């Protein structure tokens, strides 16, 4: 007879419980926390009057680009270290996408405020982020994962390039400002297409058969509770 643990809800609850117990603040998680603390610093630097901000003789554009570049680099470093050191934890799985979304949202909203990026394009990109997060939540609720797609990775690279070029395009790279707009268009289009792809994939997951409580499948071993291994720190922003 199928037990209560055979239901998708029970498997998801067991998975969440296991992940919540494994939450030490190790080196990868500390790097992720550092990225979160860089977010308000980025906003302050980008939105401060240039005359009021001079650190080591650097302009606010260069400082802002450096902060964003370092924060973006830590997005790769923490995931690499977590996999290399086998320190993937529930805390890291939760904080990493949160840090990514805070960083990208802060940068894009600041660019819109400065008149360097169209509000509608930023709305599309950020709306897609939260839409995909919702789809991944639905997948996790069924004991499944929704890995980053190739188009999602293209979007991620394009948006990082767009933000960096648009920040520096205020003065230092004015001649390359159009490249930032091109990268922003690529990020917008890939955001829409990848969102449609994620929606197609979640429909496949939702349509897949699941065990029904009380059913009596013949000669069928009960499924394992939760995933057999911890998922990698996949880029939730991809």
N, C-alpha and C positions, 0 to 999 in steps of 0.2 A: 504493500500500500504506500502511496506517495505521502510523505510526511509534510509538515508545515514548512520545513526548510526547502522544499522543492519549489516554492513559489518565488517569482522574481522579486517581490517585495522583501521576502525573508533573506534572499541572497544579497540584495542591495544593503539591507540593514546590517547584515553580518560584515559586509565589506567596509561599510562606514565605521563600524565599531572597531574593526581591526586597524584601519587607517588612523583613527583618532587616538589609539593607544601608542602609536609609534611616532612620537612627535618631539624628539630631542632637537635642540637648537645646535646643529652641527655646523661645519664650515659652509657647505652650500646654502643652508638656510640663513646663516649670518650674512652671506653675500646678497641674498634676496632681500633681506631686511634693509641692508644698506641701499639697495636700489630704490626701495620705497622712500627712504629719507632723502634721496636725491630729487624726488619729484617736486616738493615745495621749493627747494633751492632753484630748480630749473625755472619754475614760474616766476619767482622773485627776480631772477637775473633777466629773463626775457621781457618782463613788463616794467622794469625799472627805467627811469629816465637815464639816457646815456651819460649825461653830465653828472649824475649822482652816483655813478658806478664805475670805478676804476680800480682794478685789482692787478697788481704786478704790471701795470701799463697795458693790460689787455682790454679790448672793447667788450661790450656785453654780448655782441654777436659771437665772438670767438669763445667767450666763457660759456655761453649757452650751448654752442655746438660741442664744446669739450665735455660738458656735463652730460648732454644727451648721448654722445658717443660712448663715454665711459659706462653710463647706465645700460646702454644697449649691449655693450660687450659683456657686462656681468650677466645678462640674460643668457648668453651662451656658456659663460664660465660656470655658473652655478649648476646648470644641467649636466655639463661635462663632468664636473667634480662629483656630483651625486651619483652618476653612473659609474665613474671610474672607482670611487671609494665605496661603492655599494651602500650609499647613505640616502637612498630614496625614502622619504618619510611622508606621513600624512600631512604634516605641517608644511613641508615643501610643496607637495601637490596642491595644497590650497593657496599658499602665498604666491607661488610663482606666477600663475595667470593673473592674480590680483595686482601684483607689481607691474606686470606688462601693461595691463589695461590702464592703470593709474598713470604710468609714464606716457603712453601714447595719447591718452585723453588730455593730459595736461599740456603736452607739446602742441597738439592740434588746436585745442581751444585757444591757447596763447597766440598761435599763428593767425587764427580767425580774428581775434581781438586786434592784432597788429595790421590786419588787412592784407596778409601775405598768402592766405588760402581761402578759397570760396567756402562759405558756410555749408552749402548744400553737399559739396563733396565730402567734407569732414563728417557731416551728419550721416551720409551713406556708409562711410568706413566705420564709424563708431557704432552705428546701428547694427551693422553686420557683426561686430565683435560680440555684442550682447545677444544677438540672435543665435550665433553659433554656440555661445555659452549655454543658452537654454537647451539647444539640441543635444549638447554633450551631457547635460544634466539628465535629460530623458534617457539617453543611452546608458548612463551609469545606473539609473534606476532599474534598468532591465539586466544589469550585470554585464553590459557590453561597453566597449570603448569606441570612440570616434576619432581616430588618429588624424593628424594634420595632413591635408592633401597637398599635392605639388602646387596647385594654384594658390593655396593658402600661404605657402612658403614664398611664392613670387610676390604676393601682396605684402608680406612682411618685409621683404628686402626692399621693395619699391617704396613703402611708406617710410622706412628708416632713411633711405636716400633722399626722399622728398623733404622730410623734416630738416635734415642736415643742410641741404642745399638752400632751402627757403630761409633758414635762419641766417646762414652766411650770405645769402643773396641781398640782404639789406644794404650791404656796402662792400664787403670784401670780395664777393663773387657775383657782383651785379651782372656781369656779362654771362654768367651761367644760370641766372635766375630762371630762364625758360626751361632749363633741364629739370629744375625742381618741379615746375608745372607739369612737364611730361611725365615725370615719375609719379606725381600725384594722380594724373589721369590713369596711369597703369595700375596704381593701387586701387583706385575707385572701380575700374572695370573688373579687375581680378577679384575684388571684394564681392561684387554682385554675382559673378559667375561661380566663384567658390561657394558662396552662400547657397546658390541653387544646387550645387553638387552635394553639399552637406545635407540639404533638405531631402535630396533623393536617397542618400545613404541612410538617413534616419528612418525614412519610410520603409526601406528594406528591413531594418532592424525591428521596427514596430510591427511589421507584417509577419515576421518569423514566428513559428509556433512556439508556445511556452507551456510548461507543465501546468495542469489544472489541479488545484487541491481536491483530493478525494478520488481522483482518477486512479485506475489500477493498470498501468502499462505492464505488458507481459515481459518477463525476463529482462527487465531494464534496470540497470544499476542506478541508484540515486545520484543526481548530479552533485558535484562538490560545492560546498558553501563558499561563495566568494571566488575571486580569481586565484589561479594557482601560483601566480607570482606578482610582485608589485609592479605596477605600470611604470614606464619611464616618465621622466619629467618632460612630457611632450609640450611643445609650445602651444598653449591654449590660444594665443593670439594669432596663430597661423591659420 
